[in-house]
Amino acid sequence: MAEKDQRPSVKDEDTYEALRDKGASKEKAARIANAKANSSMSPSEKGGKAPPYEEWTKDDLYDRAQELGIDGRSKMDKDALIEALRNR
């Protein structure tokens, strides 16, 4: 008896194959391909619901930098904090 294909069920074969060609794991490629095939999901849209860093207060930026362990944050101005967070 031949071994059954172990690949997860995929709803968007073209997306799955493109992701596998780029090095994505089978599981990750299947999740993304299936999400793209689902009209209620938008996996190609980047980012979440948070406003851009420019709209954050300096205190909020500092707190986030502290959460991420960014060194030198206490001496940074708002622009430097934004740059450090983006380059982390």
N, C-alpha and C positions, 0 to 999 in steps of 0.2 A: 504494500500500500504506500503510495507516495505521500510525503509529508505535506500537510496543508500549509499554504502560504501564511506566514506569521505576521504579515503586515496588518496594521489596524484598518478598520473600515474607513474608506476615504470617499467624501462626497464631491470633491473638486480635484480630479486626478492631475490636471495640468499644474495647478498650484503646488500640489504635493510633490510632483516630479521636479519642478523648478527649485523648491526648497531643499530637496534631497541632493540635487546637483550642486547646490551652494554649501552643502555640508551639514544641514540640519539633521537631527536624529529622526528616526521613523516616527517616534511619538510626537515630537514637536511639529514636524511637517504635517502629520495627520490632524493635530489640534488646530493649527492655523488654517489648513485647507478646509476643514469642516466649519470653522468659524466664518470663513469668507463665504461659504456656500449658504450660511444661515442669514437671511435678510434682516434679522433683528440684531445682528452683531456687526461691528465695524472694526475688524482687526487691523486694517490698513491706516486707520486714523491714529496719529501719534499723540502721545501725551494724555494727561488726565484732565480733571476738572479744576485743578489748582491754577490760580492766576500766575502770570509770568513774574519772575523775581523782581522786576522793576516796580511792580505794584505792592510788594511786601514792604513792611517797615524794616528799619535797620535792626531793631530788636528781634523781629521774627527771623531775619536772615542769620543773625548771630546764633539764635537758638538752634536753627537747622544745622549750621556749621558745627556747633557744639555736639549735636546728636551724631554727626558724621565724623567727629574727631579731627576736624581741620585745624592744623597748627597755625599759630599766629593770628587767629581770628580776633583777638582782643585789640590788636593794633590796626585792624582793617577798617576802611570806610565802607560805605554801602556798595560802591562800585567794585571794590576789591573783594568783598564778600560774595557778590554775584558771580564774579569771575572765578573765584575759588570753588563755589558750589557747582558751577557749570563744568569746570575742568576736573572735578573729582572723579 
